[in-house]
């Protein structure tokens, strides 16, 4: 039941055709401003276990305080933001900058039956691990018949 959110520009392999390597200039200058997609920045593995799912997301270089995990309307959203901390040194200029500064976010549908308290998160060595329980939405049995008085 754990499904990634859909991006209109994703092809059948989940890669963004507008940001693939064939559209990049040499030396890291991108046509579209240098931003990588969240799927490229947040490589994710999802493992199905007996009682739930284990979600492992690569977030190298982020601190725990720069990562947010939110559950809203059945969607688990993971976001991370890192500001451009300019070094105080006035010596020299950058010839190439490849470290990422900015924000990334991904969402996965986990269902309305899962609550925030049931999801466990741990961040260690650049990997965010989430334990998400398997829960089926409660199905209410409704009687389609109307009682007739009399």
Rosetta constraint file for C-alpha pairs under 8 A:
AtomPair CA 1 CA 109 HARMONIC 7.36 0.50
AtomPair CA 1 CA 110 HARMONIC 6.19 0.50
AtomPair CA 1 CA 111 HARMONIC 7.28 0.50
AtomPair CA 1 CA 134 HARMONIC 7.93 0.50
AtomPair CA 2 CA 53 HARMONIC 7.85 0.50
AtomPair CA 2 CA 108 HARMONIC 6.26 0.50
AtomPair CA 2 CA 109 HARMONIC 5.55 0.50
AtomPair CA 2 CA 110 HARMONIC 4.95 0.50
AtomPair CA 2 CA 111 HARMONIC 7.84 0.50
AtomPair CA 3 CA 108 HARMONIC 5.27 0.50
AtomPair CA 3 CA 109 HARMONIC 5.15 0.50
AtomPair CA 3 CA 110 HARMONIC 7.00 0.50
AtomPair CA 4 CA 106 HARMONIC 7.84 0.50
AtomPair CA 4 CA 107 HARMONIC 6.12 0.50
AtomPair CA 4 CA 108 HARMONIC 4.33 0.50
AtomPair CA 4 CA 109 HARMONIC 6.35 0.50
AtomPair CA 5 CA 106 HARMONIC 7.45 0.50
AtomPair CA 5 CA 107 HARMONIC 5.53 0.50
AtomPair CA 5 CA 108 HARMONIC 5.54 0.50
AtomPair CA 5 CA 109 HARMONIC 6.91 0.50
AtomPair CA 6 CA 10 HARMONIC 7.74 0.50
AtomPair CA 9 CA 16 HARMONIC 5.96 0.50
AtomPair CA 9 CA 17 HARMONIC 7.03 0.50
AtomPair CA 9 CA 18 HARMONIC 7.72 0.50
AtomPair CA 10 CA 14 HARMONIC 5.07 0.50
AtomPair CA 10 CA 15 HARMONIC 5.49 0.50
AtomPair CA 10 CA 16 HARMONIC 4.88 0.50
AtomPair CA 10 CA 17 HARMONIC 6.86 0.50
AtomPair CA 11 CA 15 HARMONIC 6.00 0.50
AtomPair CA 11 CA 16 HARMONIC 6.60 0.50
AtomPair CA 11 CA 17 HARMONIC 6.94 0.50
AtomPair CA 15 CA 20 HARMONIC 7.41 0.50
AtomPair CA 15 CA 39 HARMONIC 7.57 0.50
AtomPair CA 16 CA 20 HARMONIC 6.29 0.50
AtomPair CA 16 CA 37 HARMONIC 7.44 0.50
AtomPair CA 18 CA 23 HARMONIC 7.16 0.50
AtomPair CA 19 CA 23 HARMONIC 6.51 0.50
AtomPair CA 19 CA 24 HARMONIC 7.71 0.50
AtomPair CA 19 CA 32 HARMONIC 7.90 0.50
AtomPair CA 19 CA 36 HARMONIC 7.01 0.50
AtomPair CA 19 CA 37 HARMONIC 7.42 0.50
AtomPair CA 20 CA 24 HARMONIC 7.47 0.50
AtomPair CA 23 CA 30 HARMONIC 7.29 0.50
AtomPair CA 23 CA 31 HARMONIC 6.85 0.50
AtomPair CA 24 CA 28 HARMONIC 6.86 0.50
AtomPair CA 24 CA 29 HARMONIC 6.40 0.50
AtomPair CA 24 CA 30 HARMONIC 4.88 0.50
AtomPair CA 24 CA 31 HARMONIC 6.23 0.50
AtomPair CA 25 CA 29 HARMONIC 5.31 0.50
AtomPair CA 25 CA 30 HARMONIC 5.93 0.50
AtomPair CA 25 CA 31 HARMONIC 7.23 0.50
AtomPair CA 27 CA 96 HARMONIC 7.40 0.50
AtomPair CA 28 CA 34 HARMONIC 7.42 0.50
AtomPair CA 28 CA 98 HARMONIC 7.32 0.50
AtomPair CA 29 CA 33 HARMONIC 7.50 0.50
AtomPair CA 29 CA 34 HARMONIC 6.05 0.50
AtomPair CA 30 CA 34 HARMONIC 4.62 0.50
AtomPair CA 30 CA 35 HARMONIC 7.61 0.50
AtomPair CA 36 CA 40 HARMONIC 6.30 0.50
AtomPair CA 36 CA 41 HARMONIC 6.58 0.50
AtomPair CA 37 CA 41 HARMONIC 6.35 0.50
AtomPair CA 37 CA 104 HARMONIC 7.57 0.50
AtomPair CA 38 CA 42 HARMONIC 5.52 0.50
AtomPair CA 38 CA 104 HARMONIC 5.19 0.50
AtomPair CA 38 CA 105 HARMONIC 5.87 0.50
AtomPair CA 38 CA 106 HARMONIC 6.41 0.50
AtomPair CA 39 CA 43 HARMONIC 5.93 0.50
AtomPair CA 39 CA 44 HARMONIC 7.84 0.50
AtomPair CA 39 CA 106 HARMONIC 7.48 0.50
AtomPair CA 41 CA 58 HARMONIC 7.65 0.50
AtomPair CA 41 CA 59 HARMONIC 7.39 0.50
AtomPair CA 41 CA 104 HARMONIC 7.35 0.50
AtomPair CA 42 CA 57 HARMONIC 5.90 0.50
AtomPair CA 42 CA 58 HARMONIC 5.34 0.50
AtomPair CA 42 CA 59 HARMONIC 6.04 0.50
AtomPair CA 42 CA 104 HARMONIC 7.63 0.50
AtomPair CA 42 CA 106 HARMONIC 7.77 0.50
AtomPair CA 43 CA 57 HARMONIC 5.72 0.50
AtomPair CA 43 CA 58 HARMONIC 5.35 0.50
AtomPair CA 44 CA 55 HARMONIC 6.98 0.50
AtomPair CA 44 CA 56 HARMONIC 5.59 0.50
AtomPair CA 44 CA 57 HARMONIC 4.42 0.50
AtomPair CA 44 CA 58 HARMONIC 6.46 0.50
AtomPair CA 45 CA 55 HARMONIC 5.83 0.50
AtomPair CA 45 CA 56 HARMONIC 5.15 0.50
AtomPair CA 45 CA 57 HARMONIC 6.54 0.50
AtomPair CA 46 CA 53 HARMONIC 6.64 0.50
AtomPair CA 46 CA 54 HARMONIC 5.69 0.50
AtomPair CA 46 CA 55 HARMONIC 4.53 0.50
AtomPair CA 46 CA 56 HARMONIC 6.38 0.50
AtomPair CA 47 CA 53 HARMONIC 5.56 0.50
AtomPair CA 47 CA 54 HARMONIC 5.05 0.50
AtomPair CA 47 CA 55 HARMONIC 6.45 0.50
AtomPair CA 48 CA 52 HARMONIC 6.24 0.50
AtomPair CA 48 CA 53 HARMONIC 4.60 0.50
AtomPair CA 48 CA 54 HARMONIC 6.51 0.50
AtomPair CA 49 CA 53 HARMONIC 5.47 0.50
AtomPair CA 49 CA 54 HARMONIC 7.17 0.50
AtomPair CA 51 CA 133 HARMONIC 5.97 0.50
AtomPair CA 51 CA 134 HARMONIC 5.71 0.50
AtomPair CA 52 CA 131 HARMONIC 7.08 0.50
AtomPair CA 52 CA 132 HARMONIC 5.51 0.50
AtomPair CA 52 CA 133 HARMONIC 3.95 0.50
AtomPair CA 52 CA 134 HARMONIC 4.21 0.50
AtomPair CA 52 CA 135 HARMONIC 7.89 0.50
AtomPair CA 53 CA 131 HARMONIC 5.92 0.50
AtomPair CA 53 CA 132 HARMONIC 5.10 0.50
AtomPair CA 53 CA 133 HARMONIC 6.18 0.50
AtomPair CA 53 CA 134 HARMONIC 6.85 0.50
AtomPair CA 54 CA 129 HARMONIC 6.89 0.50
AtomPair CA 54 CA 130 HARMONIC 5.73 0.50
AtomPair CA 54 CA 131 HARMONIC 4.86 0.50
AtomPair CA 54 CA 132 HARMONIC 6.37 0.50
AtomPair CA 55 CA 128 HARMONIC 7.91 0.50
AtomPair CA 55 CA 129 HARMONIC 5.62 0.50
AtomPair CA 55 CA 130 HARMONIC 4.98 0.50
AtomPair CA 55 CA 131 HARMONIC 6.51 0.50
AtomPair CA 55 CA 132 HARMONIC 7.61 0.50
AtomPair CA 56 CA 127 HARMONIC 6.46 0.50
AtomPair CA 56 CA 128 HARMONIC 5.68 0.50
AtomPair CA 56 CA 129 HARMONIC 4.61 0.50
AtomPair CA 56 CA 130 HARMONIC 6.52 0.50
AtomPair CA 57 CA 127 HARMONIC 5.57 0.50
AtomPair CA 57 CA 128 HARMONIC 5.10 0.50
AtomPair CA 57 CA 129 HARMONIC 6.54 0.50
AtomPair CA 58 CA 126 HARMONIC 6.08 0.50
AtomPair CA 58 CA 127 HARMONIC 4.70 0.50
AtomPair CA 58 CA 128 HARMONIC 6.47 0.50
AtomPair CA 59 CA 126 HARMONIC 5.09 0.50
AtomPair CA 59 CA 127 HARMONIC 5.66 0.50
AtomPair CA 59 CA 128 HARMONIC 6.84 0.50
AtomPair CA 60 CA 125 HARMONIC 7.57 0.50
AtomPair CA 60 CA 126 HARMONIC 4.23 0.50
AtomPair CA 60 CA 127 HARMONIC 6.92 0.50
AtomPair CA 61 CA 126 HARMONIC 6.49 0.50
AtomPair CA 62 CA 66 HARMONIC 6.15 0.50
AtomPair CA 62 CA 67 HARMONIC 7.27 0.50
AtomPair CA 62 CA 80 HARMONIC 7.36 0.50
AtomPair CA 62 CA 81 HARMONIC 7.80 0.50
AtomPair CA 62 CA 82 HARMONIC 6.87 0.50
AtomPair CA 62 CA 126 HARMONIC 6.97 0.50
AtomPair CA 63 CA 67 HARMONIC 7.06 0.50
AtomPair CA 64 CA 123 HARMONIC 6.53 0.50
AtomPair CA 66 CA 80 HARMONIC 5.48 0.50
AtomPair CA 66 CA 81 HARMONIC 5.55 0.50
AtomPair CA 66 CA 82 HARMONIC 6.43 0.50
AtomPair CA 67 CA 78 HARMONIC 7.33 0.50
AtomPair CA 67 CA 79 HARMONIC 5.83 0.50
AtomPair CA 67 CA 80 HARMONIC 4.34 0.50
AtomPair CA 67 CA 81 HARMONIC 6.83 0.50
AtomPair CA 68 CA 78 HARMONIC 5.81 0.50
AtomPair CA 68 CA 79 HARMONIC 5.25 0.50
AtomPair CA 68 CA 80 HARMONIC 6.19 0.50
AtomPair CA 69 CA 76 HARMONIC 7.09 0.50
AtomPair CA 69 CA 77 HARMONIC 5.74 0.50
AtomPair CA 69 CA 78 HARMONIC 4.58 0.50
AtomPair CA 69 CA 79 HARMONIC 6.52 0.50
AtomPair CA 70 CA 76 HARMONIC 5.73 0.50
AtomPair CA 70 CA 77 HARMONIC 5.16 0.50
AtomPair CA 70 CA 78 HARMONIC 6.52 0.50
AtomPair CA 70 CA 116 HARMONIC 7.88 0.50
AtomPair CA 71 CA 75 HARMONIC 5.62 0.50
AtomPair CA 71 CA 76 HARMONIC 4.53 0.50
AtomPair CA 71 CA 77 HARMONIC 6.30 0.50
AtomPair CA 71 CA 115 HARMONIC 7.61 0.50
AtomPair CA 71 CA 116 HARMONIC 6.07 0.50
AtomPair CA 72 CA 76 HARMONIC 6.65 0.50
AtomPair CA 72 CA 77 HARMONIC 7.92 0.50
AtomPair CA 73 CA 111 HARMONIC 7.89 0.50
AtomPair CA 73 CA 112 HARMONIC 6.34 0.50
AtomPair CA 74 CA 109 HARMONIC 5.79 0.50
AtomPair CA 74 CA 110 HARMONIC 5.55 0.50
AtomPair CA 74 CA 111 HARMONIC 4.41 0.50
AtomPair CA 74 CA 112 HARMONIC 4.33 0.50
AtomPair CA 74 CA 113 HARMONIC 7.53 0.50
AtomPair CA 74 CA 114 HARMONIC 7.23 0.50
AtomPair CA 75 CA 107 HARMONIC 6.20 0.50
AtomPair CA 75 CA 108 HARMONIC 5.48 0.50
AtomPair CA 75 CA 109 HARMONIC 4.39 0.50
AtomPair CA 75 CA 110 HARMONIC 5.83 0.50
AtomPair CA 75 CA 111 HARMONIC 6.94 0.50
AtomPair CA 76 CA 107 HARMONIC 5.47 0.50
AtomPair CA 76 CA 108 HARMONIC 5.17 0.50
AtomPair CA 76 CA 109 HARMONIC 6.17 0.50
AtomPair CA 76 CA 110 HARMONIC 6.50 0.50
AtomPair CA 77 CA 105 HARMONIC 6.94 0.50
AtomPair CA 77 CA 106 HARMONIC 5.69 0.50
AtomPair CA 77 CA 107 HARMONIC 4.22 0.50
AtomPair CA 77 CA 108 HARMONIC 6.48 0.50
AtomPair CA 78 CA 105 HARMONIC 5.56 0.50
AtomPair CA 78 CA 106 HARMONIC 5.44 0.50
AtomPair CA 78 CA 107 HARMONIC 6.31 0.50
AtomPair CA 79 CA 103 HARMONIC 7.13 0.50
AtomPair CA 79 CA 104 HARMONIC 5.59 0.50
AtomPair CA 79 CA 105 HARMONIC 4.08 0.50
AtomPair CA 79 CA 106 HARMONIC 6.51 0.50
AtomPair CA 80 CA 103 HARMONIC 5.49 0.50
AtomPair CA 80 CA 104 HARMONIC 5.47 0.50
AtomPair CA 80 CA 105 HARMONIC 6.46 0.50
AtomPair CA 81 CA 101 HARMONIC 7.53 0.50
AtomPair CA 81 CA 102 HARMONIC 5.46 0.50
AtomPair CA 81 CA 103 HARMONIC 3.96 0.50
AtomPair CA 81 CA 104 HARMONIC 6.47 0.50
AtomPair CA 82 CA 100 HARMONIC 7.95 0.50
AtomPair CA 82 CA 101 HARMONIC 5.31 0.50
AtomPair CA 82 CA 102 HARMONIC 5.23 0.50
AtomPair CA 82 CA 103 HARMONIC 6.28 0.50
AtomPair CA 83 CA 101 HARMONIC 5.52 0.50
AtomPair CA 83 CA 102 HARMONIC 5.93 0.50
AtomPair CA 84 CA 101 HARMONIC 5.42 0.50
AtomPair CA 84 CA 102 HARMONIC 7.50 0.50
AtomPair CA 110 CA 114 HARMONIC 6.88 0.50
AtomPair CA 110 CA 132 HARMONIC 7.96 0.50
AtomPair CA 111 CA 135 HARMONIC 7.71 0.50
AtomPair CA 111 CA 136 HARMONIC 7.71 0.50
AtomPair CA 111 CA 137 HARMONIC 7.22 0.50
AtomPair CA 112 CA 137 HARMONIC 6.70 0.50
AtomPair CA 113 CA 135 HARMONIC 6.00 0.50
AtomPair CA 113 CA 136 HARMONIC 6.47 0.50
AtomPair CA 113 CA 137 HARMONIC 5.20 0.50
AtomPair CA 113 CA 138 HARMONIC 7.44 0.50
AtomPair CA 114 CA 118 HARMONIC 6.83 0.50
AtomPair CA 114 CA 119 HARMONIC 7.91 0.50
AtomPair CA 114 CA 132 HARMONIC 7.94 0.50
AtomPair CA 114 CA 133 HARMONIC 7.03 0.50
AtomPair CA 114 CA 134 HARMONIC 7.78 0.50
AtomPair CA 114 CA 135 HARMONIC 6.35 0.50
AtomPair CA 115 CA 119 HARMONIC 7.09 0.50
AtomPair CA 118 CA 132 HARMONIC 7.03 0.50
AtomPair CA 118 CA 133 HARMONIC 6.84 0.50
AtomPair CA 119 CA 130 HARMONIC 6.80 0.50
AtomPair CA 119 CA 131 HARMONIC 5.64 0.50
AtomPair CA 119 CA 132 HARMONIC 5.04 0.50
AtomPair CA 119 CA 133 HARMONIC 6.96 0.50
AtomPair CA 120 CA 130 HARMONIC 5.57 0.50
AtomPair CA 120 CA 131 HARMONIC 5.08 0.50
AtomPair CA 120 CA 132 HARMONIC 6.96 0.50
AtomPair CA 121 CA 128 HARMONIC 7.00 0.50
AtomPair CA 121 CA 129 HARMONIC 5.66 0.50
AtomPair CA 121 CA 130 HARMONIC 4.51 0.50
AtomPair CA 121 CA 131 HARMONIC 6.51 0.50
AtomPair CA 122 CA 128 HARMONIC 5.78 0.50
AtomPair CA 122 CA 129 HARMONIC 5.21 0.50
AtomPair CA 122 CA 130 HARMONIC 6.58 0.50
AtomPair CA 123 CA 127 HARMONIC 5.69 0.50
AtomPair CA 123 CA 128 HARMONIC 4.38 0.50
AtomPair CA 123 CA 129 HARMONIC 6.23 0.50
AtomPair CA 124 CA 128 HARMONIC 6.59 0.50
